[in-house]
Amino acid sequence: MKLLTDLEAIKTLTQDRLNNRQSTASIGSSSIGMRSVMVCGGTGCTSSDSNKIIASLEQEIANHGIEDRVEVVRTGCFGLCELGPVVIVYPEGVFYSRVSVKDIPEVVESHLLNGKPVQRLIYDKAIVDGEIQKFEETGFYKKQVRIALRNCGVIDPERIDEYIARDGYKALGKVLMTMSRQQVIDEMKKSGLRGRGGGGFPTGMKWEFAAKQDKEVKYMICNADEGDPGAFMDRSILEGDPHSVIEAMIIGGYAIGANQGFVYVRAEYPIAVQRFMKAIRQAREYGLLGDNIMNTGFKFDIDVRLGAGAFVCGEETALMNSIEGRRGMPNPKPPFPAVEGLWGQPSVINNVETYANIPMIILQGADWYSSIGTEKSEGTKVFALGGKVVNTGLVEVPMGITLREVIFEIGGGIPNGKKFKAVQTGGPSGGCLTEEHLDRTIDYDTLVSLGSMMGSGGMIVMDEDTCMVDVARFYLDFTRDESCGKCTPCRVGTKRLLEILDKITEGKGTIEDLDKLENLSIQIKAASLCGLGQTAPNPVLSTLKYFRNEYMAHIAEKKCPATVCKSLISYEIDSALCTGCSLCSRKCPNDAISGKVKEPFVIDQATCIKCGVCFDVCKFKAIAKV
């Protein structure tokens, strides 16, 4: 059994190594005794061969005989996913991006042996006026406040001792040794933490509802079924800091009187599943899961259930049906899960990010947490920032920050000199916001008032080349496919909405179709059984509200202003620019381009399938998309 004193001993033994992973040494210092080479082991960097980079580092370090002075750590996501594979060298905090195996001998020889960072590999935004900045001083990181992501990129997620050295399981000890169940719930209510999975329901209130149920059996459930296109917040936490979720679930189990927890995670997250299951085994070995935790008599254990990737299983009742072995379909509410949930017993469901905040709230206090963010949206929020933005990746920011700060300061703005057009928040359930909203704050109530929502944290940026009608069509196509089919408004309504949008993007729409879109969207929102159908029309309604002129162009002018909708565009060759090289003709898959060498070529519009190959291969910019 591991008591608090045992955890303190583990922390002391591991602390020196972790203290080295702080950016304190000056870059180029020759007096550094120990270096830590942190290599991103998240899904994105792993897919770019970060495992091979780790193997190469270890081999080169061994070849030079410096194993006693350099540790190589496979860690979680650093956030700047577009720059992977990412390697950070401590204690200087030098940020290397897009590292390959062939670069490793130079990194070891120059930096690890001689203290001279390899400038050509350093993230370009970390070099200012020729001087190398520490990574946390760059624009991407300096406005972030990392609470849920506090250990991602800092610890080896597969070593429980490193989590303990960062005050891991200390909050659990505090709860079990010094706090009553009601005190834990009161602290959660006072903190203002709201569910980070999309709905934003107050976490403490949810726990209190379950705690008040006079039932012997109760359950704590973690929703890790992250299904929004482009969202990977929960996956990254499970990959980079799995013990934070385990600790929080035990705390929650104690608070509501539950002895069993379930983590429902999609099988498409193999690294997250493997690391989380390893973390569960470690926690059991240390006496932190199972019977008589910390000799307090409290028992709690966690099992993992794999989902098959159904978006609707992010809805809590559908998720519980899936855990029970039934088809993942939602149930009418009430009763709510806190009253009658898994196998008919009171159950609390929170998502991964929500749980990741809880140990810090217990340790630092509710007042500390509620001092971050806004009055009704306390704390921070993790966003998966993607689309047409320079710095794509994972960011954690305080609630109340503006969209402009996230997109243009942290995100680095729009690439290739393009203009910002819109941002989609909340994934398929959210809406598209415009330039006039850039200075509005990011919080639950503000986003809803603008016709969007927080959602689980997807944030997709769009530039001037994006067709907003096509964006609405894309999200409706997704929600139509993901509808479980249980209720008619969602099953049939999303299909009808998609048919109208398809009609408009094909140049066959009418003015009457806009009224149909709006009226049908309102009916679907009002009558659908669960959150999937109730929010599915949001992309349609928000684009109709803010980009109605684009709908009108598709209908009245039979033109797609962004030249995206294939039925409404054509490719034309400018005879003044065409050199007659014949490359476009040779590459055309449908033989739609004809002409003589050294004379202007011509596209047969009747034969052209509008694939865009000619546009892409022309070296003289003689082909225009109109």
Residue pairs with C-beta under 8 A, 6 or more apart in sequence:
1 287
1 292
1 294
1 295
2 10
2 286
2 287
2 288
2 294
3 294
3 295
4 170
4 173
4 177
4 294
7 164
7 169
7 170
7 173
10 161
10 164
10 165
11 164
11 165
11 167
13 161
14 161
14 162
14 164
14 165
15 165
17 36
17 71
17 162
17 165
18 154
18 155
18 162
18 165
18 166
20 34
20 35
20 36
20 90
20 91
21 36
21 38
21 73
21 90
21 91
21 154
22 90
22 91
23 90
23 91
23 92
23 93
23 134
23 135
23 136
24 91
25 32
25 91
25 92
26 92
27 92
27 93
27 94
27 117
27 132
27 134
28 92
28 115
28 116
28 117
29 92
29 115
30 115
32 91
32 92
32 115
33 69
34 69
34 70
34 71
34 91
35 69
35 70
35 71
35 89
35 90
35 91
35 112
36 70
36 71
36 73
36 89
36 90
36 91
37 57
37 70
37 71
37 72
37 73
37 87
37 88
37 89
37 90
37 112
38 73
38 75
38 78
38 87
38 88
38 89
38 90
38 153
38 154
39 45
39 50
39 53
39 54
39 57
39 72
39 73
39 74
39 75
39 85
39 86
39 87
40 46
40 50
40 75
40 76
40 77
40 78
40 84
40 85
40 86
40 87
40 153
41 50
41 51
41 54
41 74
41 75
41 76
41 157
41 239
41 271
42 76
42 77
42 81
42 84
42 236
42 239
42 240
42 271
43 232
43 235
43 239
43 269
43 271
43 272
44 77
44 81
44 84
44 232
45 77
45 81
45 84
45 85
45 86
46 271
48 84
48 85
49 85
49 100
49 101
50 74
50 84
50 85
51 74
52 101
53 85
53 87
53 99
53 100
53 101
53 104
54 72
54 74
56 101
56 104
57 72
57 104
57 107
57 108
58 72
60 104
60 105
60 108
61 67
61 70
61 72
61 108
61 112
64 108
64 109
64 112
64 113
66 112
66 113
69 112
70 112
73 155
73 156
74 156
74 158
75 152
75 153
75 154
75 155
75 156
75 157
75 240
76 151
76 152
76 153
76 155
76 157
76 236
76 237
76 239
76 240
76 241
77 149
77 152
77 153
77 236
77 239
77 240
77 393
77 394
78 86
78 88
78 135
78 152
78 153
79 140
79 141
79 144
79 149
79 152
79 153
79 393
79 394
79 395
80 86
80 97
80 123
80 140
80 391
80 393
81 392
81 393
81 394
82 391
82 392
82 393
83 97
83 98
83 123
83 393
84 97
84 98
85 98
85 99
85 100
86 95
86 96
86 97
86 99
87 96
87 99
87 107
88 94
88 95
88 96
88 135
88 153
89 96
89 107
89 111
89 112
89 117
92 117
92 134
93 134
93 135
93 136
94 111
94 117
94 122
94 126
94 132
94 134
94 135
95 122
95 123
95 126
95 134
95 135
95 138
96 103
96 107
96 118
96 121
96 122
96 123
97 121
97 122
97 123
98 121
99 107
99 121
103 118
103 121
106 118
107 118
107 121
110 116
110 117
110 118
111 117
111 118
117 132
119 127
119 132
122 132
123 135
123 138
125 138
125 139
125 140
125 412
126 132
126 133
126 134
126 135
126 137
126 138
127 133
135 141
136 142
139 391
139 409
139 410
139 412
140 391
140 393
140 395
140 410
140 411
140 412
143 397
143 401
143 405
143 409
143 410
144 395
144 396
144 397
144 410
145 372
145 380
145 396
145 397
145 398
146 152
146 380
146 396
147 356
147 357
147 360
147 369
147 372
147 379
147 380
147 396
148 196
148 237
148 244
148 353
148 356
148 357
148 380
148 382
148 396
149 236
149 237
149 240
149 241
149 356
149 382
149 394
149 396
150 166
150 241
150 244
150 360
151 157
151 163
151 166
151 240
151 241
151 244
152 236
152 237
152 239
152 240
152 241
153 240
154 166
155 162
155 163
155 165
155 166
155 240
155 241
156 162
157 163
157 239
157 240
157 241
157 242
157 243
157 275
157 279
158 275
158 278
158 279
160 168
160 243
160 279
160 282
160 283
160 286
163 169
163 241
163 243
163 244
167 359
167 363
168 243
168 244
168 247
168 359
169 243
169 247
169 288
170 359
170 363
171 247
171 251
171 358
171 359
171 360
171 362
171 363
172 247
172 250
172 251
172 288
172 293
172 294
172 359
173 294
174 362
174 363
175 184
175 251
175 254
175 255
175 362
176 254
176 293
176 294
176 296
176 298
177 294
177 296
179 187
181 211
181 254
181 255
181 256
181 257
182 211
184 207
184 251
184 254
184 255
184 362
185 204
185 207
185 208
185 211
185 255
186 204
187 204
187 361
187 362
187 365
187 366
188 203
188 204
188 207
188 255
188 358
188 361
188 366
189 202
189 204
189 205
189 208
190 204
190 366
190 367
190 370
191 204
191 361
191 366
191 369
191 370
191 378
191 379
192 202
192 366
192 369
192 370
192 373
192 376
192 377
192 378
192 379
193 202
193 203
193 204
193 354
193 357
193 358
193 361
193 369
193 378
193 379
194 200
194 201
194 202
194 203
194 377
194 378
194 444
195 201
195 202
195 203
195 206
195 350
195 351
195 354
196 351
196 353
196 354
196 357
196 381
196 382
196 456
196 457
197 223
197 314
197 350
197 351
197 353
197 354
197 456
198 314
198 351
198 426
198 429
198 453
198 454
198 455
198 456
198 531
199 531
200 377
200 444
200 454
203 350
203 354
203 358
206 338
206 348
206 350
207 252
207 255
207 256
207 348
209 336
209 338
209 339
209 346
210 218
210 256
210 257
210 258
210 338
210 339
210 346
210 347
210 348
211 255
211 256
211 257
213 338
213 339
213 346
215 345
215 346
217 258
217 259
217 260
217 343
217 345
218 256
218 257
218 258
218 259
218 345
218 346
218 347
218 348
219 258
219 260
219 261
219 262
219 341
219 342
219 343
219 345
219 346
219 347
219 348
220 249
220 252
220 253
220 256
220 258
220 260
220 261
220 262
220 300
220 347
220 348
221 261
221 262
221 263
221 264
221 316
221 319
221 320
221 323
221 341
221 342
221 347
221 348
221 349
221 350
222 245
222 249
222 261
222 262
222 263
222 264
222 265
222 349
222 350
222 351
222 352
222 355
223 264
223 314
223 316
223 319
223 349
223 350
223 351
223 352
224 234
224 235
224 238
224 263
224 264
224 265
224 266
224 269
224 272
224 351
224 352
225 264
225 265
225 266
225 307
225 310
225 313
225 314
225 319
226 232
226 233
226 234
226 235
226 266
226 269
226 314
226 351
226 352
226 456
227 266
227 309
227 310
227 311
227 313
227 314
227 482
228 311
228 427
228 428
228 429
228 455
228 456
228 458
229 427
229 428
229 458
229 478
230 384
230 386
230 387
230 427
230 458
230 460
231 384
231 427
231 456
231 457
231 458
232 384
232 394
233 352
233 353
233 382
233 383
233 384
233 394
233 456
233 457
234 351
234 352
234 353
234 456
235 269
235 272
236 394
237 244
237 245
237 352
237 353
237 356
237 382
238 245
238 265
238 269
238 272
238 273
238 275
238 276
238 352
239 269
239 271
239 272
239 275
241 356
242 272
242 275
242 276
242 278
242 279
243 279
243 282
243 283
244 355
244 356
244 359
245 263
245 276
245 352
245 355
245 356
246 279
246 280
246 283
246 288
246 289
246 302
247 288
247 358
247 359
248 355
248 356
248 357
248 358
248 359
249 261
249 263
249 300
249 302
249 355
250 261
250 288
250 289
250 293
250 300
251 358
251 359
251 362
252 258
252 261
252 348
252 350
252 355
252 358
253 259
253 260
253 261
253 300
254 298
254 300
256 346
256 348
258 300
258 348
259 299
259 300
259 301
260 300
260 301
260 302
260 303
261 300
261 301
261 302
261 303
262 302
262 303
262 304
262 305
262 323
262 342
263 276
263 302
263 303
263 304
263 305
264 305
264 307
264 313
264 319
264 322
264 323
265 272
265 273
265 276
265 304
265 305
265 306
265 307
266 306
266 307
266 308
266 309
267 273
267 306
267 307
267 308
267 309
268 309
273 304
273 306
276 304
277 304
280 289
280 302
280 304
283 289
284 290
284 301
287 293
287 294
288 294
289 300
289 301
289 302
290 299
290 300
290 301
291 299
292 298
292 299
293 299
293 300
305 322
305 323
307 313
307 319
307 322
307 328
310 318
310 322
310 328
310 482
310 484
311 428
311 478
311 479
311 482
311 532
312 318
312 328
312 329
312 330
312 482
312 483
312 484
312 530
312 532
313 319
313 322
313 328
314 456
315 330
315 530
315 531
315 532
316 337
316 341
316 349
317 330
317 331
317 333
317 337
317 530
318 328
318 329
318 330
318 331
318 484
318 530
319 328
319 349
320 337
320 341
320 342
320 347
320 349
321 327
321 328
321 329
321 330
321 331
322 328
323 342
324 342
324 343
327 484
328 484
329 484
329 486
330 484
330 486
330 529
330 530
330 532
332 529
337 346
337 347
337 348
337 349
338 346
338 347
338 348
339 346
340 346
341 347
341 348
341 349
351 456
353 382
353 456
353 457
357 369
357 379
357 380
360 369
361 368
361 369
369 378
369 379
370 378
370 379
372 378
372 379
372 380
372 398
372 399
373 379
373 380
373 398
373 399
373 400
373 443
374 399
374 400
374 441
374 443
376 443
376 444
376 445
377 399
377 400
377 443
377 444
377 445
378 399
379 398
379 399
380 396
380 397
380 398
380 399
381 396
381 397
381 399
381 442
381 454
381 457
382 394
382 395
382 396
382 457
383 394
383 395
383 396
383 397
383 406
383 457
383 458
383 459
384 393
384 394
384 457
384 458
384 459
385 391
385 392
385 393
385 394
385 395
385 406
385 407
385 410
385 411
385 459
385 461
386 392
386 458
386 459
386 460
386 461
387 423
387 424
387 460
387 461
387 462
388 414
388 415
388 418
388 461
388 462
388 463
388 465
388 466
389 407
389 411
389 412
389 413
389 414
389 415
389 461
390 411
390 412
390 413
390 414
390 415
391 410
391 411
391 412
392 411
395 406
395 410
395 411
397 405
397 406
397 410
397 442
399 441
399 442
399 443
400 441
400 442
400 443
401 441
401 442
402 438
402 439
402 440
402 441
402 442
403 423
403 433
403 437
403 438
403 439
403 440
403 442
404 438
404 439
406 442
406 459
407 413
407 420
407 423
407 438
407 461
408 420
408 438
411 461
413 420
414 420
414 461
414 463
418 463
418 464
418 465
419 463
419 464
420 435
420 438
420 461
420 462
420 463
421 434
421 435
421 462
421 463
421 464
421 466
421 468
422 432
422 433
422 434
422 461
422 462
422 466
422 468
422 471
422 546
422 547
423 432
423 433
423 437
423 459
423 460
423 461
423 462
424 430
424 431
424 432
424 433
424 452
424 458
424 459
424 460
424 462
424 471
424 475
424 539
425 431
425 433
425 442
425 447
425 452
425 453
425 454
425 455
425 458
425 459
426 447
426 452
426 453
426 454
426 455
426 456
426 458
426 535
426 538
427 455
427 456
427 458
427 475
428 475
428 478
428 479
428 482
428 535
428 536
428 539
429 453
429 455
429 531
429 532
429 535
429 536
429 538
430 447
430 452
430 453
430 454
430 455
430 458
430 535
430 538
430 539
430 542
431 450
431 451
431 452
431 453
431 538
431 539
431 541
431 542
431 543
432 452
432 462
432 468
432 471
432 472
432 539
432 542
432 543
432 546
432 547
433 440
433 450
433 451
433 452
433 542
433 546
434 546
434 547
437 450
440 446
440 450
442 454
443 454
444 453
444 454
447 453
447 454
451 538
451 541
451 542
451 545
451 546
452 538
452 542
453 535
453 538
462 468
462 471
464 562
465 562
465 563
465 564
466 562
466 564
467 505
467 550
467 560
467 561
467 562
467 564
467 565
468 543
468 546
468 547
468 550
468 562
469 501
469 504
469 505
469 543
469 547
469 550
469 551
469 554
469 560
469 565
470 505
470 560
470 562
470 564
470 565
471 539
471 543
472 501
472 539
472 540
472 543
472 544
473 498
473 501
473 502
473 505
475 536
475 539
476 494
476 497
476 498
476 501
476 536
476 539
476 540
477 498
479 494
479 532
479 533
479 536
480 494
480 495
480 497
480 498
482 532
483 490
483 491
483 494
483 532
483 533
483 536
484 490
484 532
485 491
486 529
487 527
487 528
487 529
487 530
487 533
489 523
489 524
489 527
489 528
489 529
489 533
490 524
490 528
490 529
490 530
490 532
490 533
490 536
493 520
493 523
493 524
493 527
493 528
493 533
493 536
494 524
494 533
494 536
496 520
497 517
497 520
497 521
497 524
497 536
497 537
497 540
500 509
500 513
500 516
500 517
500 520
501 517
501 540
503 509
503 513
504 513
504 551
504 554
504 555
505 554
505 560
505 565
505 567
505 568
506 565
506 567
506 568
507 554
507 558
507 565
507 567
507 568
509 551
509 554
509 555
510 555
511 555
511 556
513 555
514 544
514 548
514 551
514 555
517 540
517 544
518 541
518 544
520 537
521 537
521 540
521 541
522 537
522 541
524 533
524 534
524 536
524 537
525 533
525 534
525 535
525 537
527 533
528 534
528 536
543 550
543 551
544 551
550 561
550 562
553 559
553 560
553 561
554 560
554 565
554 568
558 568
559 568
560 568
560 569
563 569
563 625
563 626
566 610
569 610
569 625
569 626
570 605
570 608
570 610
570 625
570 626
571 603
571 608
571 610
571 612
571 614
571 615
571 623
571 624
571 625
571 626
572 603
572 623
572 624
572 626
573 584
573 593
573 600
573 601
573 602
573 603
573 622
573 623
573 624
574 622
574 623
574 624
575 600
577 620
577 621
577 622
578 600
578 601
578 620
578 622
579 598
579 620
579 622
580 595
580 596
580 597
580 598
580 599
580 600
580 601
581 597
581 619
581 620
582 595
582 597
582 601
583 617
583 618
583 619
584 593
584 601
584 613
584 614
584 617
584 618
584 623
585 593
585 594
585 595
585 601
587 613
587 614
587 617
588 613
588 614
589 609
589 611
589 613
590 607
590 608
590 609
590 611
591 607
592 603
592 604
592 607
592 608
592 609
593 601
593 602
593 603
593 604
593 614
594 601
594 602
594 604
595 601
595 602
603 614
603 623
612 625
614 623
615 623
615 624
615 625
